[in-house]
C-alpha cells in the first residue's frame, strides 16, 4: 500500500494511519511498516504485516547461532 509520510522515514520505521511516526506516548499507534526510506511529504510503500528473520551469526566468544531461536 502507498502512504504519504509526515516525517523523514527510514526503512523499517513504524507509522501511524496518518503517515506520522508511531508514538505510543503521543497516542499514534503503529499501523504500518515503512518499506523504504524517504523525506517528509514523500509517498512510499508500506505494509500492514512484515516477516522478520534473524540472520545466522557468530557472536562474542565464537558462539554460533542458526538464527532460529
C-alpha positions in Angstrom: 0.0 0.0 0.0 1.1 3.6 -0.5 1.2 6.1 2.3 2.4 9.7 2.5 4.8 10.2 5.4 4.6 13.1 7.7 8.3 12.9 8.8 11.7 11.8 7.4 11.4 8.0 7.4 13.8 5.1 7.4 13.0 1.7 6.1 11.6 -0.3 9.0 10.0 2.6 10.8 6.6 2.1 12.3 4.0 4.5 11.0 0.6 5.6 12.2 -2.5 5.7 9.9 -1.8 9.4 9.1 1.7 8.7 8.0 3.3 10.1 11.2 5.9 8.1 13.0 4.2 5.8 15.5 4.4 7.0 19.1 2.6 5.2 21.9 3.1 8.2 24.3 1.6 10.5 21.7 -1.4 8.3 21.0 -0.2 7.3 17.5 -0.5 3.5 17.3 1.6 1.6 14.8 -0.5 0.6 11.8 2.2 0.2 9.0 5.9 -0.6 8.5 7.8 1.6 6.1 9.3 -0.5 3.2 11.6 2.3 2.1 13.4 5.4 3.3 12.0 8.9 2.3 11.8 12.6 3.2 8.8 14.1 4.8 5.9 14.5 2.4 7.0 11.7 0.1 4.7 8.8 -0.8 6.2 5.4 0.0 5.3 1.7 0.0 4.2 0.5 3.4 3.0 -2.9 4.7 0.5 -3.9 7.4 2.5 -7.1 8.2 6.1 -8.0 7.8 8.2 -11.1 8.4 11.5 -10.6 10.2 14.1 -13.2 10.1 17.1 -13.3 12.4 20.3 -14.0 10.5 22.8 -16.6 11.4 25.7 -15.1 13.4 29.0 -15.8 15.2 28.7 -14.0 18.5 31.1 -12.9 21.1 33.3 -15.7 22.2 32.7 -17.6 18.9 29.2 -18.9 19.8 27.5 -19.8 16.5 23.7 -19.4 16.1 21.4 -20.6 13.3 19.1 -17.6 13.7 16.1 -19.7 14.5 16.0 -19.2 18.3 
